[in-house]
Amino acid sequence: VSVLGELGRPPPRHWFTRCVLCNFPLREIPRAERGKGVPGDFDRYWRCDACGRTHWRGSHYERAKRYLDALTE
């Protein structure tokens, strides 16, 4: 919380736009490109072109968003 206070917080539209592993910007990909081992029951997917990881808005996203919302209230 003190980091947010000192540095300011990014607007919510910037949340979840970077890879959690390498911090590279994510780009949205078609569902057909999601790759093996990635659940197929989500509407949108993003890929990190730096490390190749695929992201989607599953339960981790929901928990992280609730946490960030609580920090920024």
C-alpha positions as MATLAB code, in Angstrom:
seq = 'VSVLGELGRPPPRHWFTRCVLCNFPLREIPRAERGKGVPGDFDRYWRCDACGRTHWRGSHYERAKRYLDALTE';
ca = [
       0.000    0.000    0.000;
       2.819    2.426    0.781;
       4.268    1.893   -2.710;
       0.942    2.919   -4.237;
       0.903    5.983   -2.025;
       4.437    7.020   -2.925;
       4.399    6.268   -6.635;
       0.745    6.709   -7.402;
      -1.299    3.938   -8.886;
      -1.828    3.078  -12.505;
      -5.389    3.504  -13.720;
      -7.375    0.251  -13.779;
      -7.254    0.175  -17.585;
      -3.507   -0.517  -17.278;
      -3.901   -3.384  -14.841;
      -3.226   -6.831  -16.285;
      -1.653   -5.497  -19.477;
       1.804   -6.929  -18.795;
       3.144  -10.439  -18.314;
       3.358  -11.504  -14.667;
       6.641  -13.320  -15.367;
       8.664  -10.864  -17.422;
       6.633   -7.614  -17.434;
       6.498   -7.496  -21.255;
       3.299   -5.995  -22.736;
       0.621   -8.554  -23.609;
      -1.219   -8.752  -26.907;
      -4.641  -10.255  -27.385;
      -4.742  -13.437  -29.457;
      -7.563  -15.410  -31.063;
      -8.919  -18.313  -29.043;
      -7.594  -20.725  -31.679;
      -4.006  -19.658  -30.893;
      -4.207  -20.261  -27.151;
      -1.985  -23.368  -27.273;
      -1.919  -26.723  -25.555;
      -2.667  -26.942  -21.855;
      -4.602  -23.662  -21.796;
      -8.272  -23.920  -20.796;
     -10.664  -23.325  -23.663;
     -13.645  -21.955  -21.778;
     -12.668  -18.280  -21.624;
     -13.624  -15.517  -24.048;
     -10.297  -13.729  -24.332;
      -6.619  -14.705  -24.282;
      -3.381  -12.726  -24.298;
       0.158  -13.782  -25.204;
       3.485  -12.459  -24.074;
       5.765  -12.297  -27.098;
       8.846  -12.219  -24.872;
       8.376  -15.441  -22.894;
       5.515  -17.082  -24.822;
       3.187  -17.438  -21.855;
      -0.557  -17.301  -22.518;
      -2.832  -15.464  -20.082;
      -6.597  -15.499  -19.549;
      -9.010  -14.070  -17.008;
      -9.571  -17.013  -14.716;
      -9.896  -17.256  -10.939;
      -6.438  -15.740  -10.332;
      -7.473  -12.634  -12.264;
     -10.661  -12.281  -10.213;
      -8.779  -12.606   -6.893;
      -6.053  -10.182   -7.972;
      -8.612   -7.642   -9.200;
     -10.517   -7.759   -5.899;
      -7.234   -7.250   -4.033;
      -6.217   -4.283   -6.203;
      -9.685   -2.765   -5.966;
      -9.481   -2.961   -2.161;
      -6.034   -1.314   -2.138;
      -7.158    1.573   -4.274;
     -10.416    2.431   -2.504;
];
